[in-house]
Amino acid sequence: MNRLLPIATRFADAVTEITPLGNGLINDTYLVVTQSSRFVLQRINTQVFPAPELIMANLTTLHRHIVQKAGAKLQIPEVLNTADNEPLYRDQNGDCWRALSFIANTESIEAVGSLGDAEQAGFALGHFHRLTSDLDPLLLHDTLPGFHITPGYVVRYHQVLQQAGAASCKESRDCAEFIGEFRHIVDDLENAKQQGLLSLRVIHGDPKLNNVLFDKHTKKIVSLIDLDTVKPGLVHYDIGDCLRSCCYTAAPVGFDLNLCAALLKSYLNEAGAFFTEHDYHYLYPAIRLIPFELGIRFYTDYLEGNRYFKAADPEQNLRRALDQFHLCASVMSQEAAIKALILQLQNNVISK
């Protein structure tokens, strides 16, 4: 607390306690308690987000848009300025800090425990997309250029692979072989965008399960957090990432079709109003693509020495990559069932 106290007091007086909060892989996050309130203090990882001012501008735009929406059921954290009325504070080491309002009486979970959890996650993402469907995506900055542009990750992977040399263990060779075998799927969404089949909309960018907050008592979702990656993009990246996170099963790694059905049904009940025929058509490619993309990112980071994702040991990102490739394989093994589910849900939405 002593180290962080001078930083926290830039945003509030009478700080009494500072404790770590969450387990994010990018930013360092703390809960700050004062005599009258609580707030979230974060050190923004400027190696990942080199222009934090753009992040804060996006958060302000997003918060302003959603709070004026009648019937909005999601709380968006509010930016808290410093005593100098600035959204960011740079300390003597050059680190960049920001404060956000704390959403009380909530909790995050690391794994879906029931169909109800999956339904809530689908509702949250669908509600977010519906609330922002009339917000011009070009009003938002692209805070992380290249993020969720899958072909770019493949280009980067090959650059790193040339420097790293031949795989040194079986697990590493398995990753390289999987990427080589399914390289052809990486252009699915970007080609559709370039052809005008999919439109840019406002996306969250990182809607994995632990970025949604549940009310501790009702178990209903009340907030989406970690909004640094909000940007113009394809909602399919969001949907694929949400399903990747929520439908993952361990030992053995697999994709749970029942959870997928519950989540997608709840999502489309909120967002189906703006879905086009092409949006439905590219749902399966998105579900297949996102674990493949994340596996490439984990494996590339492993080859580079774990520069991007925090890792508890040198091999953790390699294990993460293998998990994602196993998940991708499970999705592909259920292609017919997933496509049948999407068609059924599409027909249900159209018939309403």
N, C-alpha and C positions, 0 to 999 in steps of 0.2 A: 504493500500500500504506500509506503514512504516514497518509492520511486515514481508512482503514478499520481500522488496527491497534487503536486504542482500543476499537472496537466488537467486533472479533474476540476480543480478550482478555477480554471479558466472558464468553465461552463456553469459552475454553481458554487455557492458558498456553503459553509458548514458541512463539509463532507465527513461522514463518520465511518464509512466502510467501502472497500473496493475488493471485489472478488471476481475470479474468472467466470465467464458465462459461455455456455455452448461449446461446440467442438468443431468449429469451421476450419476448413483447410487453407483459407487464404488470409483473412484478416484476424488480428488479435482482438478479442472482445471481452469486455468487463461490465459487471453491474455495479453502478455507483449508488450508494445510499447517502442521502443527506438528512438533515433533521426534519425536512418537510416533504421529501419526494424521493423517487428513484429514477435513474435514467441509464441508458446504455452508452458506454464509451468504447470507441473502436479506433485502433490504429490501422489505417488503410494501407494495404500492401501496395506501395507505389511501383514496385517491380512488375506487378500484375496490372495495376491501374495507374498509368503514368500521368493521367490528367484528372485528379480527384475532384477538381472544380466542376467538371462536366457531370460527374456522379451526383454531386449535390444539386446542381441545376435540374437534373432529371427527377430527383426525389421531390424537389419543390413543385415542379410541374405536375408530377403524378399525384402528389398529395392534394394539391389545389383542385385538380380535376375530380378526384374521387369523393372528397368531402362534400362537394356540392351536389352529389348524385342522390336523388330521393330513392330510398329503399336499398342503399348500399349496405351490404352485410359484412364487409371487410374493413378492418381498420388498417390504415397505412401509417407506419411510424412517422412522427413529425420531426423535422430538423430543428435542433436546439442550437441557437447561436451562442458565441462566446460573449463575454462581457463587453467586448469591442464590437459586437453585432456582426461578427464574421461566422460563416458556417464551418470554417476549418481553422485549426490551430497547428502551426508547425513548431516543434520543439527545437532545442538547441542542437539536437542531432540530425535535424532535417526530417524527422518522422512526422507524418501527417495524421492528425486526430480529428474525430468528429463525435458529436453527441446526438442521440436520437431518443425520442420518448420511449418509455418502457410500458409495454402492454401488460397490465397486471392480471393475475389469476389465470394465467395461461401456461401451457406446457407444450413442448415438442416431443415427438416420438421418433425412434430410430427404425422401427419396423411396423408394418401393418399388422394389427392384432385381430381384425375382424373385417367382414364385408362393410360394416358401417364406417370403419376408418377409411377404406378405399372410396366409398361413396362421398365422404366428406372432402377428401383430397380432390376428387373429380369436381365436386361442387365449387371448391375454392378456386381452382384454376379456371373453370368455365365462367364463374362469376367475375373473376378478374378480367378475363378476355371480353366479357359482355360489357362491363363497366368502362373499359377503355376502347371499345369498338368505335366510338365516335371521337376519339382523341387522335388527331393527325400524328401518325408515327414519326413524321419528319420534324416534328417539334422537339423530339428527343435526340440527344447526342448518342452516337455510337461510342460508348465508353471503353469498349474492348474490341477494336477492329479485328476482324477475322474470327471472332468467337461464333461458334456454331456455323462455320462455313467448312463443312467436312472435307472437301477437296484440299483446302489449305493445310489441314492437319496431316494429310497424306504426304503432301509436298515436304512439309517440315520433317516428318518421320524419315523420309528417304535421305534428306540432308544429314540428319543426325546419325542415321544408320551407316552412311558412308564414313563418317568420322569415328564411329564406335567400333566398326569392324564386325567380324563374324560373331554370332551368338555364342556365348560361353557356357550355356547350360541348356538342358532339355526344355525347361519352361520357357526360356527365351526363344529357342528355336520354334517352339509351338506357337508362340505369339507371332513371330515373323511369318510362319507358314499360313496361319489363319488370315492375316492381313493380305498376303499375296493371293490366297484363294478367292477372297470375297472383295477384292479391290473394286470390282465393277459396280458395287452398290453405292459408292460414295457420292456419285453425282446425281442421284435420284431427285432430291429436293431442289438443289441449285439449278438443275436443268429445267425443272418445272417452273421455277421462279423466272428464269430467263425467257421462257416461252410464254410468260404471261398467264400460266395456269394457276399459280398460287400468288396471292397478294401480300405485300408487306403490311403488317399490323403491329400493334404494341405487344411485345412479349416480355415475360418475366426474365427469361434467360437461364434460370437455375431453380426450377420448381420441384426440387427433390423433397422427399417427405419431411425431413427435419427443418425445412424452411417454411412450414406451415405451423401455425399455433392453434392448439385446441383449447377451448374453455375447460378448465379443470373440473367443473361440475357438470356441465351439459354435454361435454365431449363433442361439441360443435366447433367447427373451425371459425375463428374470428379474425385471423390476420395472415397475410403473406409477408415474410421478412426477407432479408438479404436481397435487396432490390438494386444492388450495384450494377447488375447486368441487364436491367430494363433498357430496352433499345428497340429500334425498328427491326423486325425480323419476321420469320414464318412461325405461326402458332404451332405448326407441326413439330418444331424442335421442342417447344414446351411440352406438348402432349406426350411425345416420345420419351422425354426425360422424366416426366411425372410417372408414366407407366413403368419405365425402367426401374425407378426407385421403389415404387409401391408394390410391384408384382414380382419382385425378386424373391426367390426362395433359396435357402442354403442347404447344403448337405443332402443331396447333391444340388448344385446350382441349377435353377430352372426358372421358368416364367409361368406364373399362376394365371390360367385363363379365367378362372372364376373372379379373381380380384380385378382382372382387366375388364371383364364385363360390367362389374359394379361401378368401377371408376369411369369408364367411357359413357355408360348410360347417364350417370349423374352429370358428367361434363357436358354432354350434348343437350341435356335438359336446360342448361344455362346458355350454351353457346351455339346450339344447333340453328338458331334463327338466322345467323349470318353464314352458315356453312353452304358451300356450293358443291356441285357434283364432283369437281376436281378436288375440293378439300377432303371429301370422303375417300376418293380414290387413292389419295396419297397418305392416308392414315397408316395402312400397313407398312409401306416403305419407311415411314417415320419411326414406327415402333421397332422395326428391324435395324434401322440405321443408328439410333442414338447409343445403344450399348456398344456397337462397333466403333463409333466415333470416340466414345469415352475410353474404350480399351486402347485405341491408338494413342490417345493423349497420355494415359497412364504409362504405356509402354515406352513412348518417346521420352517421357520425363525420367523413367528408370534409366534409359540409355544415357541421358544427359547428367545423371547424378542427382536426381530428385530436386530440381531447382524450383518447380512450380507448386506441386502438391506436397504438403507436409507429410513426412514419412517417419514412422517410429524406428525403422531399421532400413538398411540399404535395399532390401528385397521387397519391401511392402508394396511399392508401386507395380512391381512385376506381378505380385499375387493379385493386386487389384485388376490389372489388365487381363489376366487369365480368367478371373471371375466374370468380367464383362464379355469376353469372347464366348465363354460357356453360356452366358445368358442370351447372347445373340444367337447362338446355335439352337438354343431351346425355342426361341421365337420362330426361327426358320423351320424347325421341325413341326410347328403348329400353324403353318401358314394358312392352310385351307380352313381350319377352325376359326382363326382370327379374322380372316376375310369374310366368312359366313356371319360371324358376330357383327362386324361393321355393317354389312348389308342389312341385317335384321334391325339394328339400331337406326340406320338411315331410314328405313321404311317406317319405323315407329315415329320418328320425328316428322316425316312428311305427312303421315296420316293424322297428326294432331290438328 
